[in-house]
């Protein structure tokens, strides 16, 4: 199958499954031991799709097909094209929260010129002071709550607004507090180029390759961040990408007007 982006749309998921089976049958890898990949959005969809594929094939079996989630599948494709990315695990939200917590704890160790920068955070954390015997810079439950929220915000920024982060710094906007920009600057300096926005920028600069790539198929994923859609378009320059999208109407929902 030639490289490029192909979109299959239908209002019936059963029809999409039939098209998927036809695609799997016509684009089998040369190596029979190499699995094919179908990206899904949930394990429930995987179970239904396994049963449906087995029903629609002559062998009445579904085997040697992997069903990863979008994030895992795209990370594997990016690594195959761009090479390994040391430090990428540090940008996972659960891990990132601990790095943010450390930045919050060290906020008072970077000079008096940054006191005003962290004043809002310091005031909030003052409601949960360190306990007896704890370091003055340590944070309590409030600090952990803030760290988790900030980690989620930064993760969403890398996936929904990567254009803000291409210059390795958050923009100076009224709705972006200075302490958040400083937190991003410190985290990015520790693992530069390892977050999703940086990998996306690297993929956009990569010229199309002539090496054959396996088909990347997405089935029934209800929604994807803009950065993920952009990644799929860029991956289509290097290999075939097929999206099987369930749409209840031929018309675009945004064009409908309520009466």
C-alpha positions as CSV (number, residue, x, y, z in Angstrom):
1,X,0.0,0.0,0.0
2,X,1.3,3.5,-1.0
3,X,2.0,6.1,1.6
4,X,-0.7,8.6,2.3
5,X,-3.7,9.4,4.5
6,X,-7.0,7.5,3.8
7,X,-10.2,8.3,5.7
8,X,-13.1,5.8,5.8
9,X,-16.4,7.2,7.1
10,X,-19.6,5.4,7.9
11,X,-22.6,5.7,10.2
12,X,-22.5,2.0,10.9
13,X,-19.6,0.5,12.8
14,X,-20.3,-2.9,11.3
15,X,-19.5,-1.4,7.9
16,X,-16.3,0.0,9.1
17,X,-15.3,-3.4,10.5
18,X,-15.9,-4.9,7.0
19,X,-13.7,-2.3,5.4
20,X,-11.0,-2.9,8.1
21,X,-11.0,-6.7,7.4
22,X,-10.6,-6.0,3.7
23,X,-7.7,-3.7,4.4
24,X,-6.1,-6.2,6.7
25,X,-6.5,-8.9,4.0
26,X,-5.0,-6.9,1.1
27,X,-2.1,-5.3,3.0
28,X,-0.6,-8.2,4.9
29,X,3.1,-7.9,5.8
30,X,5.6,-10.0,3.9
31,X,6.7,-11.6,7.1
32,X,3.8,-13.8,8.4
33,X,5.1,-13.6,11.9
34,X,5.0,-9.8,12.0
35,X,1.8,-8.5,13.6
36,X,-0.5,-6.0,12.1
37,X,-1.6,-2.9,14.1
38,X,-5.1,-1.5,14.7
39,X,-5.2,1.4,17.1
40,X,-8.3,1.5,19.3
41,X,-9.6,3.9,21.9
42,X,-10.7,1.4,24.5
43,X,-10.4,-2.3,25.5
44,X,-14.1,-2.7,25.0
45,X,-13.7,-1.7,21.3
46,X,-10.8,-4.2,21.1
47,X,-12.9,-7.1,22.4
48,X,-15.7,-6.3,20.0
49,X,-13.4,-5.8,17.1
50,X,-11.6,-9.1,17.7
51,X,-14.9,-10.9,17.7
52,X,-16.0,-9.1,14.6
53,X,-12.8,-9.8,12.6
54,X,-13.1,-13.5,13.5
55,X,-16.7,-13.5,12.3
56,X,-15.9,-11.8,9.0
57,X,-12.9,-14.0,8.0
58,X,-13.0,-17.4,6.4
59,X,-10.7,-18.8,9.1
60,X,-13.1,-17.5,11.8
61,X,-10.2,-16.4,13.9
62,X,-8.5,-13.2,14.8
63,X,-4.8,-13.5,15.5
64,X,-1.5,-11.7,15.1
65,X,-3.1,-8.3,15.4
66,X,-2.1,-5.8,18.0
67,X,-4.5,-3.2,19.4
68,X,-2.6,-0.4,21.1
69,X,-4.0,2.9,22.3
70,X,-3.2,6.0,20.2
71,X,-0.4,7.3,22.4
72,X,1.5,4.0,22.5
73,X,1.2,3.5,18.7
74,X,2.3,7.0,17.8
75,X,5.2,6.9,20.2
76,X,6.4,3.6,18.6
77,X,6.1,5.2,15.1
78,X,8.0,8.3,16.2
79,X,10.7,6.3,17.7
80,X,11.0,4.2,14.5
81,X,11.4,7.4,12.5
82,X,13.3,9.7,14.9
83,X,15.1,7.2,17.0
84,X,14.9,6.7,20.8
85,X,14.1,9.7,23.0
86,X,15.9,9.5,26.4
87,X,13.9,11.3,29.0
88,X,10.5,11.0,27.3
89,X,9.1,9.0,30.3
90,X,9.7,12.2,32.5
91,X,6.9,13.9,30.5
92,X,4.2,11.3,31.5
93,X,1.7,13.1,33.7
94,X,2.2,10.8,36.7
95,X,6.0,11.2,36.6
96,X,5.8,14.9,35.6
97,X,3.8,15.6,38.8
98,X,6.9,14.7,40.9
99,X,9.1,17.0,38.9
100,X,6.6,19.9,39.3
101,X,6.5,19.2,43.1
102,X,10.2,19.5,43.3
103,X,10.1,22.8,41.4
104,X,7.5,24.1,43.9
105,X,9.6,22.9,46.8
106,X,12.7,24.7,45.4
107,X,10.9,27.9,44.5
108,X,12.6,29.8,47.4
109,X,16.1,28.7,46.4
110,X,16.5,30.8,43.2
111,X,17.1,34.3,44.5
112,X,15.1,37.2,45.9
113,X,14.3,38.5,42.4
114,X,11.8,35.6,42.0
115,X,9.9,36.2,45.2
116,X,7.2,38.2,43.4
117,X,7.1,35.6,40.6
118,X,6.1,32.8,43.1
119,X,4.0,35.0,45.4
120,X,0.7,33.5,44.2
121,X,1.9,30.0,44.7
122,X,3.5,30.8,48.1
123,X,0.3,32.4,49.3
124,X,-1.7,29.3,48.4
125,X,0.7,26.8,49.9
126,X,0.9,28.9,53.1
127,X,-2.5,27.4,54.0
128,X,-0.9,24.0,54.4
129,X,2.4,24.7,56.2
130,X,5.1,22.1,56.7
131,X,4.7,19.9,59.8
132,X,7.0,19.7,62.8
133,X,10.5,18.6,61.8
134,X,9.9,19.1,58.0
135,X,11.9,21.3,55.8
136,X,10.5,24.9,55.4
137,X,10.6,24.3,51.6
138,X,8.5,21.1,51.8
139,X,4.9,21.2,50.6
140,X,1.9,19.3,52.0
141,X,-1.3,18.1,50.5
142,X,-2.0,21.4,48.8
143,X,1.4,21.2,47.1
144,X,0.7,17.7,45.7
145,X,-2.7,18.8,44.5
146,X,-1.1,21.8,42.7
147,X,1.6,19.6,41.3
148,X,-0.8,17.2,39.8
149,X,-2.9,19.9,38.3
150,X,0.1,21.7,36.8
151,X,1.4,18.4,35.3
152,X,-2.0,17.8,33.7
153,X,-2.0,21.3,32.3
154,X,1.5,21.0,30.8
155,X,0.6,17.6,29.3
156,X,-2.4,19.0,27.7
157,X,-0.4,22.0,26.3
158,X,2.1,19.6,24.6
159,X,-0.8,17.8,22.9
160,X,-3.4,20.5,22.3
161,X,-1.2,23.6,21.9
162,X,2.2,22.5,20.7
163,X,2.5,25.7,18.8
164,X,3.0,27.5,22.1
165,X,6.0,25.3,23.0
166,X,8.0,25.2,19.8
167,X,10.4,27.9,21.2
168,X,10.9,25.9,24.4
169,X,9.0,28.6,26.4
170,X,5.4,29.4,27.1
171,X,4.2,32.6,25.6
172,X,3.9,35.8,27.7
173,X,0.1,35.8,27.7
174,X,-2.2,37.4,30.4
175,X,-3.7,34.0,31.0
176,X,-0.4,32.3,31.5
177,X,1.1,33.2,35.0
178,X,4.8,33.9,35.2
179,X,5.4,31.0,37.7
180,X,3.9,28.5,35.2
181,X,6.3,29.8,32.5
182,X,9.2,29.5,34.9
183,X,8.1,25.9,35.9
184,X,8.0,24.9,32.2
185,X,11.4,26.5,31.6
186,X,13.0,24.5,34.4
187,X,11.4,21.2,33.4
188,X,12.2,21.7,29.7
189,X,15.9,22.4,30.6
190,X,16.1,19.1,32.5
191,X,14.8,17.0,29.5
192,X,15.0,19.2,26.4
193,X,13.3,17.9,23.3
194,X,11.7,14.9,25.0
195,X,8.1,16.1,25.2
196,X,5.4,15.5,22.6
197,X,5.5,19.0,21.1
198,X,9.3,18.8,20.5
199,X,9.0,15.3,18.9
200,X,6.2,16.7,16.7
201,X,8.5,19.5,15.6
202,X,11.2,17.0,14.8
203,X,8.8,14.9,12.7
204,X,7.7,18.0,10.7
205,X,11.3,18.7,9.7
206,X,12.0,15.1,8.7
207,X,11.9,14.7,4.9
208,X,9.7,11.9,3.4
209,X,11.5,8.6,3.4
210,X,11.4,5.9,0.7
211,X,11.6,3.0,3.1
212,X,8.4,1.0,3.2
213,X,6.4,1.2,6.4
214,X,3.6,-0.9,7.8
215,X,0.1,0.4,7.6
216,X,-1.1,2.4,10.7
217,X,-4.8,1.9,11.2
218,X,-7.1,3.7,13.6
219,X,-10.5,2.3,14.2
220,X,-13.5,3.9,15.9
221,X,-11.5,6.4,18.0
222,X,-14.1,8.9,19.1
223,X,-11.8,11.9,19.5
224,X,-8.2,12.9,19.0
225,X,-6.2,16.1,20.1
226,X,-5.2,18.4,17.2
227,X,-1.6,17.5,17.8
228,X,-2.4,13.8,17.3
229,X,-4.2,14.6,14.0
230,X,-1.2,16.6,12.9
231,X,1.1,13.7,13.8
232,X,-1.0,11.3,11.7
233,X,-0.8,13.7,8.7
234,X,3.0,13.9,9.1
235,X,3.3,10.1,9.5
236,X,1.3,9.7,6.2
237,X,4.4,11.3,4.5
238,X,6.4,8.2,5.5
239,X,3.9,5.4,5.3
240,X,0.2,4.5,4.8
241,X,-2.3,5.7,7.5
242,X,-5.9,4.6,7.5
243,X,-8.5,6.0,9.8
244,X,-11.9,4.3,10.2
245,X,-14.1,6.9,11.6
246,X,-17.7,6.4,12.9
247,X,-19.7,9.5,11.9
248,X,-23.5,9.5,12.4
249,X,-24.1,12.0,9.6
250,X,-22.6,12.8,6.2
251,X,-22.9,16.5,7.1
252,X,-20.5,18.3,9.4
253,X,-22.0,18.7,12.9
254,X,-20.6,22.3,13.1
255,X,-22.8,23.3,10.1
256,X,-26.1,22.3,11.8
257,X,-28.1,25.2,13.2
258,X,-30.7,24.8,15.9
259,X,-34.2,25.9,15.2
